[in-house]
Amino acid sequence: MDLLEAIRTRHSVRNFTGKRIDSETVAYMSKAIEECNQESGLNIQLCLNEPKAFNSMIARYGKFENCKNYIVLAGRKGQDEKIGYQGEKLVLKAQQLGLNSCWVGLTYNKSKIPVTLNEGEKIRLVIALGYGKTQGTPHKSKDISMLCVTDGQMPDWFKRGMEASMLAPTAVNQQKFLIVNKNGTVFAKPLKGFYSKVDIGIVKYHFEIGAGTENFKWGD
């Protein structure tokens, strides 16, 4: 599937079958992680067949089941947007490879994660991975008029970008973002909310896929 199809079909999944991820899929994911790290300077790592992070009361509170594989998103202070952007690249790659996923902010045991961190780095979030018992369900979205502002009539490319952005996963589905179009320069603004700076990275990646990067430029 292409990235737009991955966006449309991917939904959060917390319950997994426990089936091991095959070696070919692991190789594709590992390569994608390496590329994300090289591009961003983050320290993203893949943990496989490791049940301890999701074998606790807090994970059960988060309603996770058979979660033994996950991507660790680690970086330095001020890298939240990069974490969201690169993490969503990996979420959609996983979807293309037939895996299910879930962004996880709090309901896992950080102290049990077997990763090596460089000075100044910390684990920000993880992404649960595996073969889901279901494909999940679509999340509800705010109306497009609540999430964007554009000069004059909305261009088709901007509408396509917004439609993709509205499908982006955000913390507790809060959608705390605003996309502003000013004559082809687009500003993506995180609003006040839980993990909203991570969310804006996810949203921007979705917007680029929907709108096409040749049709606009990002503003600061």
C-alpha positions in Angstrom: 0.0 0.0 0.0 1.1 3.6 -0.5 1.4 6.1 2.3 -2.1 7.6 1.8 -3.6 4.1 2.0 -1.5 3.4 5.1 -2.9 6.6 6.7 -6.5 5.7 5.9 -6.2 2.1 7.1 -4.0 2.5 10.2 -5.7 2.7 13.6 -4.4 2.3 17.1 -4.2 -1.3 18.3 -3.4 -2.4 21.9 -4.1 -6.1 21.8 -1.8 -8.3 19.9 -1.8 -12.0 19.0 1.7 -12.7 20.4 2.9 -13.9 17.0 6.7 -13.2 16.5 7.5 -10.6 13.9 9.2 -12.4 10.9 12.8 -11.7 10.1 12.2 -10.0 6.8 9.8 -7.5 8.4 12.3 -6.9 11.2 15.0 -6.1 8.6 12.8 -3.6 6.9 11.9 -1.9 10.1 15.5 -1.8 11.3 16.5 -0.2 8.0 13.8 2.4 8.4 14.8 3.2 12.0 18.4 3.6 10.9 17.4 6.1 8.2 15.3 8.1 10.6 18.1 8.3 13.1 20.6 9.5 10.4 18.1 12.1 9.2 17.1 13.4 12.6 19.9 12.8 15.1 17.4 10.9 17.4 18.2 7.7 19.1 15.4 5.4 18.0 15.7 1.7 18.9 13.7 -1.4 18.2 13.0 -3.9 21.1 11.8 -7.3 20.1 10.4 -10.2 22.2 10.7 -8.1 25.3 7.6 -8.4 27.5 8.7 -6.5 30.7 7.9 -3.0 29.6 4.2 -3.9 29.1 4.0 -6.5 31.9 2.9 -4.2 34.8 -0.2 -2.8 36.4 0.2 0.5 34.5 0.3 -1.4 31.2 -2.8 -3.3 32.2 -4.4 0.0 33.0 -3.6 1.0 29.4 -5.4 -2.1 28.2 -2.3 -3.6 26.4 -2.2 -7.3 25.8 0.6 -9.5 24.4 2.8 -6.5 23.7 6.3 -7.8 23.4 7.7 -5.6 20.6 8.0 -1.8 20.5 10.0 1.1 19.1 11.8 3.3 21.6 11.8 7.0 20.8 14.6 8.7 22.6 16.2 12.1 22.1 17.4 15.3 23.8 15.3 18.1 25.1 13.6 20.2 22.4 13.3 17.3 20.0 9.6 16.6 20.5 8.5 17.6 17.0 11.3 15.4 15.4 10.1 12.5 17.6 6.6 12.9 16.3 7.6 13.3 12.7 10.1 10.4 12.6 8.0 8.2 14.8 5.0 8.5 12.5 7.2 7.6 9.5 7.9 4.3 11.3 4.2 3.8 12.3 3.2 4.1 8.6 6.1 1.9 7.5 4.9 -0.7 10.0 1.4 -0.5 8.5 2.7 -1.0 5.0 4.5 -4.1 6.3 1.3 -5.6 7.8 2.0 -4.7 11.4 -0.3 -2.8 13.8 0.8 -0.2 16.2 0.0 2.2 19.0 1.7 5.4 20.3 2.3 5.1 24.0 3.1 8.0 26.3 2.7 6.8 29.8 1.3 3.3 30.2 4.5 1.3 30.1 7.4 0.6 32.5 10.2 2.9 31.3 12.7 1.4 33.8 12.4 -2.1 32.2 13.3 -1.0 28.7 16.7 -2.5 27.7 18.2 0.4 25.7 21.4 2.4 25.8 21.0 6.2 26.0 23.6 8.8 25.2 24.3 11.8 27.5 21.4 14.2 27.6 18.9 11.7 26.1 15.8 10.3 27.6 13.0 8.0 26.5 10.1 10.2 25.4 7.6 7.7 24.1 7.4 4.2 22.7 5.4 2.7 19.8 3.9 -0.7 20.5 4.2 -3.1 17.5 2.8 -6.5 16.5 0.1 -8.4 14.8 -3.2 -7.1 16.1 -6.1 -9.2 17.1 -8.1 -6.6 15.2 -7.3 -3.7 12.9 -8.5 -1.1 15.4 -11.3 1.4 14.8 -11.2 5.0 13.4 -11.0 7.9 15.8 -13.5 10.7 15.8 -12.3 14.0 14.4 -13.1 17.7 15.0 -14.6 19.5 12.0 -12.0 20.8 9.5 -13.0 24.4 10.2 -11.8 24.0 13.8 -8.3 22.8 12.8 -7.2 25.2 10.0 -7.3 28.7 8.6 -6.6 29.6 5.0 -6.6 32.8 3.0 -9.5 32.9 0.6 -10.9 29.7 -0.9 -9.3 26.5 0.3 -6.9 25.1 -2.3 -7.4 21.5 -3.3 -3.9 20.6 -2.1 -4.5 22.2 1.2 -7.8 20.3 1.7 -6.0 17.0 0.9 -3.3 17.9 3.4 -5.9 18.7 6.0 -7.8 15.4 5.4 -4.6 13.5 6.0 -3.8 15.6 9.1 -7.3 14.9 10.5 -6.4 11.2 10.5 -3.2 11.7 12.4 -3.0 10.1 15.9 -2.8 12.6 18.7 -2.5 12.2 22.4 -5.9 11.1 23.8 -7.3 12.2 20.4 -7.1 15.8 21.5 -6.2 17.3 18.1 -4.5 20.3 19.7 -3.1 21.8 16.5 -3.9 24.5 14.0 -2.8 24.6 10.4 -2.6 28.0 8.7 -2.2 28.7 5.0 -0.9 32.1 3.9 -0.5 32.1 0.1 1.2 28.7 -0.1 3.3 29.1 3.1 1.9 26.8 5.8 2.3 27.2 9.5 1.6 24.2 11.8 1.0 25.4 15.4 0.8 23.1 18.5 -1.8 24.4 20.9 -1.7 23.9 24.6 -2.2 20.2 25.3 -0.6 16.9 26.5 2.2 15.9 24.1 1.0 18.5 21.6 4.6 19.3 20.4 5.1 15.6 19.6 1.6 15.6 17.9 2.6 18.5 15.6 5.4 16.4 14.1 2.9 13.6 13.4 0.4 16.0 11.9 3.1 17.7 9.7 4.1 14.4 8.2 0.5 13.5 7.4 0.0 16.9 5.9 3.0 16.5 3.6 1.7 13.2 2.4 -1.7 14.5 1.7 -0.8 17.9 0.2 2.4 17.0 -1.6 5.5 18.9 -0.6 5.8 20.4 -4.1 2.6 22.5 -3.5 3.7 24.5 -0.4 6.5 25.4 2.0 6.6 25.3 5.7 6.7 28.6 7.6 8.5 29.1 10.9 
